[in-house]
Structure formats: C-alpha cells, structure tokens
Amino acid sequence: MVSDLVSGKYFCLYSLIAPDFDTSFHIITGKGEKTMAKVYQQKDGRFVYKTTETYKGRNFTVKGSSRKGKTEAKKAWQYNKDRKIAEIDSRIAIRNGDIRVDKALPHWYETFKKHDGRTARTIGTDMDTINQLVLSPLGSMKVNEITAEDLQNYLNKIFARGLSNSTIKKRRNMLSMFLDYFYPSDNPMKVVKVPKKARTVRDMEEKTALSDEEMTVLSEELAKPYKPGNGHKKNKDARGYLNGGILTVILWEFLRLSEATELRVKDVDLDAGVIHVMRQYDEKDKIVGPPKYNSIRDIPISGHCRTIIENAMSGKLPEDLLFRAGTLNARQLKHGGHILEKCIDETLTKACDHAGIIRQVPHDLRHDGISYLVRHGAHATSVQKWAGHKSLAVTLDIYYRKTGIDDPADIAIMADNGNTAKISGDNSGQ
C-alpha cells in the first residue's frame, strides 16, 4: 500500500503534533513542488489553516481562520489563496503588457513616477495628461497590442484637432516613459514623430534676421540675472533668466544648440580668444558625440559674450559643463546636468516677449549671428568655417537672412547719378 502511494502522484504523511488540535503535513507532487500545510487551534479558540504555496515561480504564505471550525477556516484560506493568485496573475499581466492602457497607465505612474522627486504642480500636469490618454482610443487597447502606427495615428489626430505643440509633446513624452517600462529596448514610441506644420517656401522667405538693434536689445534682456525670489505675479520682469547666458553665446557665436549645451570649460581658450567646438549632446539618445557633419572647429570669441563666458568658467574644473542646468531634478540628472532644449526654448520665448521683438527659437539665433557677420562685411568663407557648414552655399543661401531693412549703402548706390561710377567705354545710344 505504501509503495503504491509513493509511486503515485502524491505521497501524504500525517502526524499529530499536539493533543489539543495541531496537525501538520507535507504534500510532495510528482513535479517536485512542495507545499507545507498546517492546521491548528489558537488559544482564543480560533481555527487556523496555513500553507506555504508556490505559483508561477513565486513562493508565498496563505492563511485562513474562523471560530466556526476547521471547514470554515479552510474556506477562508481558499478565498485568500485565490486572491493572492489573482494578484500574481495581475502583476504578470501588467509586466507583460497584457492589460488595458486605462488600467496600466495610472498604476505605472503611481508606482514609478509620482514620487520620483516631482513637484505638486508637475504631478497635476501629469495627471491631466494621463486622464486625456485614458479617455482616448489608446485607453481601451492592451499595452502589448499597441503599435508605432497606432501611436502615430493618435498624435496626428490630436494635431489635426488643433492642440498646441506643448500639449502634444506632453502626451508623447508620457507615452514614451510609460512604454519604456514594458519595452526597454524596443519602445515603439522611438519611431513616432511629433506632427509639425510643414514649412512652405513662403514661410522661409518671410523669415528675417534680427537687426543690430534687436540683437543688442535681446542680449541686454537675457543678461538680467536670475532672481528666483522675484517670481511674484506683479514682478515677473524682475525675475531675470536662468539660461540667458547660453542663449547669448548661441546668438553671437552662432552655435548649434546641441554644441552649446555640451561646451565644457576646457573647450574655451581665453588667451587665444577661441572656442573649440569638439562635441555635441544628443538629448534624445542621451549621448555625447562629434558635432554635426563632424564639423570640429575653432570660433573666435565675440566681444559681445566674452564676459559671459568668463563668468561661466569661474570656479569650475576643466571637465565641467560651461552652462549647467540650474535645478537638477530627476529628469535632468538623467542628462548629466545638460540644459534641456525645452528649458532654453521657454527662456528665449519670455525674453523675446519682454524685449518686444518677434519670438525666436534657439536655432533662429544661429541664423541671426551668421547674418550679422555677413552684413558687416565678414568674408563668407570665414563665416562658413566658423559655422561648421559643408559648403558656402549653405551659409549664404540657407542661413543668411536679410533684416527686412534696406541697407543705406545699397540705397546710395541706387541713388547715384553716375558721377561716382561711370562705365568705361560708354557708348550711349547704342
């Protein structure tokens, strides 16, 4: 009989442990899994049924109790066991993406992001974004069924509805962080683009460079020191700019934004009066690499921003960033202290509004700086080299912009009556 039991699917051994009522037994399955069970009565008369379980590779203890007897205690134990198994299945489903977005997204944010150094204001903005995503068509889809095409279609639809670029970017960034949890190496959001209004030839033709006066006014505005204590609504203008320095350097040294954010103290030679442009920071992939087109070069330090550069270098080590993010929150720490494009863009928008000039984006400043040198007589080949362009045509045909103001020297030529510039060998009348 014993041999039959041992050779069968289960072998059970029962042994009395205590005279009042305390029974322990082991169940060994044919697969080698082990479950320990114990039934006992506490001093207060409560019956307890307790086991150690294994389910889908997870070990856990389950207990049920009742004053009504062993049968009721086991019913309580079964109820608790079913709940634990359902919890494990739910966690596995969430981890595998086999759950709807409207359930998984709030759960993910509460678990991983809400307490990750975020301010109350940021959390409020995030929750608004999450609520909109939950109510969208994506909310009813399972996470593991979402494709890059689904994500792109969603962004295209809200773009067509006229939502602002900042709102679309917030939703895209939230989805990207969320899907990173499920797809750390092949996040479908990596190939999804934020929809943008196509720039027409007319748009490009109408874009003009800042005049000398406007560049000076903008530089003076950006030079206002940052005073966080002056952030009251009635005194916004007195607050100054945290990222004014880097924008001024971009303007007068016509650097690419990615080059300016990666400038380090060792890249500046004040004695020689040059900036060595050696690298750029790719914010999207969080990597440092050579500048665009491998355009490693030296740029003379402009007199308009030399003092700003000297102040930025003060007290820093050679390897330190020349311009570093002022407040290192969790997101900026992931970027090694590099100032993020969003922060720079917001600073420039405010400065343009306060200075009373047409709003610019950081890359416009590069056009403005190049245009300034060209119209002041700098050799186009020198500007091309300092700008890091592959050809002179890029410098003159794409980057050089007129100011929208007629050059007095050109007007003088048009107004000349011929006394100062006669054509030799003039055969009038032919």
C-alpha positions in Angstrom: 0.0 0.0 0.0 2.8 2.4 0.9 4.7 1.6 -2.3 1.6 2.3 -4.3 1.3 5.7 -2.6 4.9 6.5 -3.1 4.8 5.6 -6.8 1.6 7.5 -7.4 1.1 11.2 -8.0 1.1 12.2 -4.3 2.6 10.8 -1.1 0.9 12.1 2.1 2.3 11.8 5.6 0.1 12.8 8.5 1.4 13.2 12.1 -0.3 14.5 15.2 1.8 17.3 16.7 -0.3 18.5 19.7 -3.0 16.9 21.7 -5.5 19.8 21.5 -5.5 20.1 17.8 -2.5 20.9 15.7 -2.0 18.9 12.5 1.0 19.4 10.1 1.5 17.6 6.9 3.6 17.8 3.7 2.4 17.2 0.1 5.1 16.3 -2.4 3.9 16.4 -6.0 5.2 14.4 -8.9 6.8 17.6 -10.3 8.8 18.0 -7.1 6.9 21.1 -5.9 6.5 21.3 -2.2 3.5 22.7 -0.2 3.6 22.9 3.6 0.2 22.9 5.4 -0.6 23.4 9.0 -3.9 23.4 10.8 -4.1 24.4 14.4 -6.4 26.0 17.0 -5.3 29.1 18.8 -5.7 29.8 22.5 -8.6 32.1 21.8 -10.5 29.2 20.1 -9.9 30.4 16.5 -9.1 27.6 14.0 -6.3 28.5 11.5 -5.4 26.8 8.2 -2.0 27.9 6.9 0.1 26.8 3.9 3.2 27.8 2.0 2.4 27.9 -1.7 4.3 28.1 -5.0 2.6 29.6 -8.0 4.3 30.6 -11.3 7.7 30.7 -9.6 6.6 32.7 -6.7 6.6 31.5 -3.1 4.0 32.9 -0.6 2.2 32.0 2.6 -1.6 31.8 2.8 -3.6 31.7 6.0 -7.3 31.4 6.8 -9.0 31.4 10.2 -12.5 31.0 11.7 -14.1 30.5 15.1 -16.7 28.2 13.5 -14.4 25.3 12.8 -11.8 23.8 10.5 -14.1 23.7 7.5 -14.8 27.5 7.7 -11.1 28.2 8.3 -10.2 26.3 5.1 -12.9 28.2 3.2 -11.2 31.5 4.4 -7.8 30.0 3.4 -9.1 29.2 -0.1 -10.5 32.7 -0.5 -7.2 34.3 0.4 -5.3 31.9 -1.8 -7.5 32.8 -4.8 -7.0 36.5 -4.1 -3.2 36.0 -4.0 -3.1 34.0 -7.2 -5.2 36.7 -8.9 -2.8 39.4 -7.7 0.2 37.4 -9.1 -1.6 37.0 -12.4 -2.4 40.7 -12.5 1.2 41.6 -11.9 2.4 39.3 -14.6 -0.2 40.7 -17.0 0.9 44.2 -16.2 4.5 43.4 -16.7 3.8 41.6 -19.9 1.5 44.4 -21.2 -1.5 42.1 -21.2 -3.7 44.8 -19.7 -5.6 47.8 -21.0 -3.8 51.2 -21.1 -6.5 52.9 -19.0 -5.7 50.4 -16.1 -1.9 50.1 -16.6 -1.0 53.8 -17.1 -2.4 55.2 -13.8 -0.9 52.2 -11.9 2.5 52.7 -13.6 2.6 56.4 -12.8 1.5 55.9 -9.1 4.2 53.2 -8.7 7.2 54.6 -10.5 6.8 58.3 -11.3 4.5 60.1 -8.9 7.0 60.0 -6.0 10.1 60.5 -8.2 11.0 64.0 -7.0 8.1 65.6 -8.8 6.5 68.8 -7.6 2.8 69.1 -6.9 2.5 71.3 -10.0 4.2 68.7 -12.2 2.1 65.9 -10.8 -1.1 67.9 -11.5 0.0 68.5 -15.1 0.9 64.8 -15.4 -2.4 63.6 -14.1 -4.2 65.9 -16.6 -2.2 64.3 -19.4 -2.9 60.8 -18.1 -6.6 61.4 -17.9 -6.7 62.5 -21.5 -4.8 59.4 -22.6 -7.0 57.1 -20.6 -10.1 58.6 -22.4 -8.5 58.4 -25.8 -8.8 55.4 -28.2 -5.5 54.2 -26.8 -7.0 53.7 -23.4 -9.1 50.8 -24.5 -6.2 49.0 -26.1 -3.9 46.4 -24.4 -0.4 47.6 -23.9 1.1 44.7 -25.8 -1.1 45.3 -28.8 -0.2 49.0 -29.4 2.0 49.6 -32.4 4.0 52.5 -33.6 1.3 53.1 -36.2 -1.4 53.4 -33.5 0.7 55.9 -31.6 1.5 58.0 -34.7 -2.2 58.0 -35.8 -3.2 59.2 -32.3 -0.7 62.1 -32.4 -1.7 63.0 -35.9 -5.4 63.2 -34.9 -4.9 65.4 -31.9 -2.6 67.6 -34.1 -5.4 67.9 -36.7 -7.8 69.0 -33.9 -5.5 72.0 -33.3 -4.0 71.1 -30.0 -0.9 73.1 -29.1 2.6 71.7 -29.7 3.3 71.7 -25.9 0.2 69.6 -25.2 1.1 67.1 -28.0 4.7 66.8 -26.7 3.5 66.2 -23.1 1.3 63.3 -24.3 4.1 61.9 -26.4 6.6 62.1 -23.6 4.2 60.5 -21.1 3.5 57.6 -23.5 7.2 57.2 -24.2 8.1 56.9 -20.5 5.2 54.6 -19.9 6.1 52.2 -22.8 9.8 52.3 -21.8 8.7 50.2 -18.8 7.3 47.4 -21.0 9.7 47.8 -23.9 13.1 49.0 -22.5 15.0 48.1 -25.7 12.3 48.4 -28.5 9.9 51.1 -27.4 7.6 51.7 -30.4 7.5 55.4 -29.5 11.1 55.8 -30.7 10.0 55.9 -34.3 7.0 58.1 -33.7 7.3 61.7 -34.7 5.6 64.8 -33.3 3.5 66.2 -36.1 4.6 69.7 -37.2 3.2 72.2 -39.6 5.0 71.9 -42.9 7.1 75.0 -43.7 6.3 76.4 -47.1 8.8 78.3 -49.3 6.8 81.5 -48.5 7.4 80.9 -44.7 11.1 80.6 -45.3 11.2 83.7 -47.5 9.4 85.8 -45.0 11.7 84.9 -42.1 14.1 87.7 -41.5 17.1 88.1 -39.3 17.1 90.3 -36.2 18.6 93.8 -36.8 21.7 95.0 -34.9 19.5 97.0 -32.6 17.2 94.0 -31.9 20.2 91.7 -31.2 21.5 94.3 -28.7 18.1 94.6 -27.0 17.7 90.8 -26.8 21.2 90.5 -25.4 20.5 93.1 -22.7 17.3 91.3 -21.8 19.0 87.9 -21.5 21.7 89.5 -19.3 19.3 90.2 -16.5 20.4 88.0 -13.6 18.1 85.2 -12.3 16.4 86.1 -9.1 14.0 83.3 -8.1 12.7 85.3 -5.1 11.2 87.8 -7.6 8.7 85.4 -9.1 5.6 87.2 -7.8 3.0 87.8 -10.5 3.3 91.6 -10.1 7.1 91.5 -10.6 7.7 88.9 -13.3 10.0 91.1 -15.3 12.5 91.4 -12.4 13.0 87.7 -12.1 15.7 87.5 -14.8 16.8 84.5 -16.8 18.4 81.3 -15.6 19.6 80.3 -19.1 20.2 83.7 -20.5 24.0 83.2 -20.8 23.9 80.2 -23.1 21.4 81.9 -25.4 23.6 84.9 -25.7 26.5 82.7 -26.6 24.4 80.9 -29.2 23.4 84.2 -30.7 26.9 85.8 -31.1 28.9 82.6 -31.7 26.1 81.1 -33.9 26.5 77.7 -32.3 24.1 74.8 -32.7 22.0 74.2 -29.6 23.5 70.7 -29.1 27.0 72.1 -29.4 26.3 74.9 -26.8 24.9 72.6 -24.2 28.0 70.3 -24.4 30.6 73.1 -24.2 33.0 72.5 -21.3 35.4 74.8 -19.5 38.4 73.1 -21.2 36.9 74.0 -24.7 37.5 77.7 -24.1 40.9 79.3 -24.6 40.6 82.8 -23.3 44.3 83.6 -24.1 43.9 82.6 -27.7 40.4 84.1 -27.8 38.7 81.0 -29.3 36.1 78.4 -28.5 37.0 74.8 -29.5 33.8 73.1 -30.8 34.6 69.4 -30.3 31.4 67.7 -29.4 27.6 67.9 -29.2 25.0 66.4 -26.8 22.2 64.4 -28.3 19.3 64.9 -25.8 17.1 62.3 -27.4 19.5 59.4 -27.0 21.4 60.9 -24.1 24.8 60.5 -25.8 27.8 62.8 -26.5 29.3 62.7 -30.0 31.1 64.7 -32.6 29.3 67.8 -33.9 27.1 67.6 -37.0 29.0 66.7 -40.1 32.0 66.1 -37.8 32.5 69.9 -38.0 35.1 70.2 -35.3 36.4 73.8 -35.4 37.6 76.9 -33.6 35.4 80.0 -33.4 36.7 83.4 -32.3 35.2 84.6 -29.0 32.8 87.5 -29.8 33.2 90.6 -27.7 29.5 90.6 -27.1 29.7 87.5 -24.9 33.3 87.2 -23.6 32.4 88.5 -20.1 29.5 85.9 -20.0 31.9 83.1 -20.9 34.5 84.3 -18.3 31.8 84.3 -15.6 30.5 80.9 -16.6 34.1 79.5 -16.3 34.7 81.0 -12.8 35.3 78.4 -10.1 34.8 75.4 -12.4 37.1 72.5 -13.3 38.2 71.8 -16.9 35.7 68.9 -17.3 32.7 70.8 -16.0 30.0 72.0 -18.3 30.3 75.6 -19.2 26.5 76.0 -18.8 24.8 73.6 -16.5 21.2 73.1 -15.6 20.3 75.3 -12.6 17.9 72.8 -10.8 18.9 69.2 -11.1 15.6 67.3 -10.8 15.3 63.6 -11.6 14.9 64.1 -15.3 17.8 66.5 -15.7 20.1 64.2 -13.7 19.5 61.6 -16.4 21.0 64.0 -18.8 24.2 64.6 -16.8 23.3 68.2 -16.0 22.9 69.3 -19.6 20.4 72.1 -20.0 17.4 70.7 -21.9 16.0 72.2 -25.1 12.6 72.8 -23.5 14.1 75.0 -20.8 16.1 77.0 -23.3 13.2 77.5 -25.6 11.0 78.7 -22.8 13.6 81.2 -21.6 14.0 82.6 -25.2 10.3 83.0 -25.6 9.9 85.0 -22.4 12.9 87.2 -23.3 11.6 88.0 -26.7 8.2 88.9 -25.3 9.7 91.2 -22.7 12.1 92.8 -25.2 9.3 93.4 -27.6 10.7 91.6 -30.6 9.3 88.8 -32.7 9.5 85.4 -31.0 12.6 83.3 -31.9 13.5 79.7 -31.4 17.1 78.8 -30.4 18.0 77.8 -33.9 16.9 81.2 -35.2 19.7 82.7 -33.2 22.2 80.8 -35.2 20.8 82.4 -38.4 20.8 85.8 -36.7 24.5 85.5 -35.7 25.6 84.4 -39.2 23.5 87.1 -40.9 25.1 89.8 -38.6 28.6 88.9 -39.6 27.8 88.7 -43.4 26.1 92.1 -43.4 29.0 93.6 -41.5 31.5 92.6 -44.2 33.0 89.3 -42.8 34.3 87.1 -45.6 31.8 84.4 -46.4 34.4 81.7 -46.3 35.4 82.6 -42.8 31.7 82.6 -41.7 31.3 79.2 -43.3 34.2 77.7 -41.4 33.2 79.1 -38.1 29.6 78.0 -38.6 30.7 74.4 -39.5 28.9 74.3 -42.8 29.8 71.8 -45.5 29.6 74.4 -48.3 29.4 78.1 -48.8 26.0 77.7 -50.5 24.6 76.5 -47.1 25.9 79.6 -45.4 24.7 82.2 -47.9 21.6 80.6 -49.4 20.1 79.0 -46.3 21.5 80.6 -43.2 22.0 84.2 -44.3 18.8 86.2 -43.8 18.0 89.8 -44.6 16.9 92.1 -41.8 13.9 93.5 -43.6 15.6 96.9 -43.5 17.1 98.3 -46.7 20.9 98.8 -46.4 21.8 102.6 -46.6 24.8 101.7 -48.7 22.7 99.9 -51.2 20.3 102.8 -51.3 23.2 105.2 -52.0 24.2 103.1 -55.0 20.7 103.2 -56.4 20.5 106.9 -55.9 23.9 107.6 -57.5 23.6 109.8 -60.6 26.5 108.2 -62.4 29.2 110.7 -61.3 30.9 108.3 -59.0 30.6 105.1 -61.0 30.9 105.5 -64.8 31.3 102.7 -67.1 34.5 103.0 -69.2 34.0 103.0 -72.9 30.4 104.1 -72.6 28.7 104.0 -76.0 25.5 105.8 -75.2 22.7 105.4 -77.7 23.8 102.0 -78.8 
